[in-house]
Amino acid sequence: MAVFRGDLQATLDAFLAEQAERLAPLGDDAARLVAEAAASVSGGKRFRAAFCHGGYAAIAGTPVGDDRAAVLRAAAALEILHASALVHDDLMDASDTRRGRPATHRGFEAEHRADGWRGDPEQYGAAAAILLGDLLLSWADELVRRCGLGWERVGPALDVLDLCRSEVIAGQFLDVSVQARGRASVEQATTVLRYKSAKYSIERPLHIGAALAGADAATLARLTDVGLPLGEAFQLRDDLLGVFGDPAVTGKPAGDDLVEGKRTVIIALALDAAAPAEAQRLDTALGGPLTDAEIADLRGIIDGSGARQQVETMIEELTGRALVALRSGRETGWDADACAVLEELAAAATQRTA
């Protein structure tokens, strides 16, 4: 993974340098936008790119030479798609930080305020974040389309990317709507989890990589048996970290999901299981400013309801289902080395602390 991440970053750097050159005639403001794009795609665990590469390797073996460069470009597209989603998500959630640095809208807002420009600094920051997210979304398509493989491979991969983008955008709107209503059943929270994150984090990256390798529809369906439960386990882990994560490790404030009022699966489970008075206290506090003591209290309610352990059990069961499907694929012809790497990725995605 260390070598892969390095090569992936080099691919991203080369693409961004190309875009910077294209936009250079627009002057310093365009350069600022490209610089923020570069910051938004730096760091991270690179799971989406790695699962794309793994999907290709499982079907066609580890790519080499020109094919490897092409798969890296397609995999990089998924990191750019992820960055687009995060830039927009941070704006919609009014988040202040991302990976230990100011969220995009906050950074541009601060620049506006420091330079004493006209108008509303917050509106300027919001406009910049919307435009950067849109630009990154466009670049994701461009990277796959121009990855270097033939159209007979690229066309089917783009079909998956089209579906992926529709799912994640619609899933994000479901999430926004659930938060606006201030309530969500476990079933509704699971639907948001599946379409906002699980599919585009693991299932669709596997599909895009496999499509680039020439996989047919039946093979993609079998990869769903790996990618969808694993993606759900991945996001459930993220939801646990959003409540119980260590800010020094996650780069986000303590209890960030509680402050933002996220109606996640763990919250829905806790509201169902907690004593009525505690459930009311949790429900009322979600989405408001919280002191450290109040966050600790809400964490205690969630933990005491059994929801935390229930989610841990769900993660274990979903990961187990994915691994059974992966081992079945290996037994019926998927590349053994690629499947071994995918098993390692499954553990890293579901057992992480950040």
Steps between C-alpha positions, in 0.01 A plus 500: 500500500788741567627456144147522362425820691822656376427413138142616536610835643745541213212434258283759675785752504560456128132545420469809718812649343337449159183673620702786651669556166165498319353754740809721527359761257223569756753640745550485875141419597500184287837409650348532848220266399743240364714531813197428717414205273849363561457540875162329490640187332813472713520251784225259589501123505441452127253216550290584193799505271636181652171314455484618137850364441404181685189455286712514187766267641244244619377454143809559286793465738723779627533760222847584370651758267254720312205311646620578852528870419149493354351323802674746731338789315157340528561427868609860552165609357328340798714700742403816312134397513540446875660842542207656313253333736695613807523863386124513445426295813703732722311799365160339552595391852661837585813308603801706602778249438595214274806282563635748750479807275222752431218365285504649150218748559660615826838550335364720222278681748806582710690628195209729409484637853878547532521692172207724589305428183145612437196288570438216742807285579282196576320529167834526320627189677182311413526601134863389484418163656210436261715584199797296618279199570348530152844531342623190681189310390575592140864398535402156631318430174792635297755279673308181428416603145864582422660229712668338200307177450283429196139614482375140523630507858456867584138523381366238745709652781349842431154345514579386855644842586182668375290278724740554791474877478121492479483272804731707719331831413152361559624332818637832620161661444336219699743580782425873486126428505526259793690759701247770411213283623693425819414133502597176327412137555774238489376407152518860375844550653619180334376619160692826542810306605475271198454764232693792645810298585503120485450463127740768386763411758551134409239336274523744208880533514522121473256512207691774318828313534340173387326671205838635388624140511213386276272343762148404396176579683501170689847570637398849608204348683732264687723793592192668649487211747846611612477875466158590635519333843861614533400855409226495761744372762745773398240773551375353827858524626504862384178565691651355817805723458273799445371452855784329687809585293808666645538849346879465509467200267194588289588866440141597581352646821383268778148367443488673162195304378312590819567871452399478134183310592572200279212251505721196447425133563664509843285799601183334373584183694574698816175697478307173464673326792575770759269575791238759398653787699850429367371458143328838530820660629701356212241597240471857627876556522585380148604778265565766762816642657631256757754526780747220563291393799183487290677295233618259767143473629360422156773246438400336827137478390597341167740256664255412775220433250707220344508676164879522489545127549215428260678695227827319576315172452350623174846596374633155584210322329509715186876461466463125541244486218731698273795274572296187427406645160861599432630153582232351277622721216858389555393134492330555164779681319558847638868585535627359829752776570241770436251326728762486776556874465125560507476304824765726652312806375178367652666479841653847465169655395292353780741492795650849469517769769486802266 
